Amino acid sequence: MNIIFMGTPDFAVPCLKALIDSGENVTAVFTQPDKPKGRGYKLTPPPVKVLAVENNIPVYQPQSLKKGEDAEEALRVINEIAPDIIIVVAYGKILPKEILDAPKYHCINVHASLLPKYRGAGPIQWSVLNGEKTTGVTTMLMAEGLDTGDMLLSEETEIGVDETASELHDRLSEIGAKVMLDTIKAVKDGNLSPKKQNDDESSYSPMLSKELCPIDFTKSAQEIHNQIRGLSDWPCATAILGEKKIKIYKSSLAGKVNGSAGEIVDEKKFVVACGDGNGIIVREIQAEGGKRMAAADYLRGNRIEKGTILN
């Protein structure tokens, strides 16, 4: 089968690698244009492009798929390849109807949630932010709506009590590769059974913003713990210690404590009281202008008084 792969970030890499390793005929890769990164704003290729180039797969990076010369050229290439399937994993562009209709069989999307829950750009982070106990990966037939196509296969997984969105991201990317291969096999065997999504059960997960970062310690310990986990590694939960901002990447629950909201009640273990009378233990931190490190290492070099209030 001729397969075109469309994807951009790290999350999509295991899927492309699985296609390559399983001997599938990946005829082309579409990915986002290179973007400037770092202090020198050096043009940096997306992770999917790096893997494709290493495996001598032709790469296309149109600015747009909807209008202009780039869109016309992309459609020409796709029609010339005449793909049996187009696999889309976190590509970051909306596919127009002409491309959705191009493959012989299907355009199949790999989405990091148990649809119809958490449609949209941030399903992994919002599942953690909202304190979900389970999540998973769903493959679906692509439609013109946002993650509204008929569902194909899915796999569920538990979310660890202290697991961060970044850690969950890496696990789901590997699960996604497995579900994708199973879906392709079902296409080949003629065993697909598409199932319509129940829109009444749907929810939306928008892109994250830095407005979500400041911690309100009057909230419950569980809510704050979920916020820290859900925003790690980006954009990261923040608090004010002294007069400087700190980023908190990891935490765990401390149970009942005695203290006001935001008060450090155990300066040796970095336990902070929350609004419901429970506490969190800060596990990983980055001080303003410093490096990310274990909280224990930070405390060895920075004295914090018991009773200090985090804002």
URKAZI-V996436 format. One record per helix or strand of 2 or more residues. SS is the DSSP state (H for helix, E for strand). FROM is the first residue (numbers start at 1). TO is the last residue. Records with the same first field share a line. If there is no record, write none. Layout:
# URKAZI-V996436
SS: FROM-TO + FROM-TO
This chain:
# URKAZI-V996436
E: 2-7 + 25-30 + 35-37 + 42-44 + 59-60 + 85-89 + 106-111 + 134-141 + 151-158 + 237-241 + 244-256 + 263-266 + 271-273 + 278-287 + 292-294
H: 10-21 + 47-54 + 68-81 + 97-100 + 123-129 + 165-189 + 199-201 + 210-212 + 221-230 + 295-301
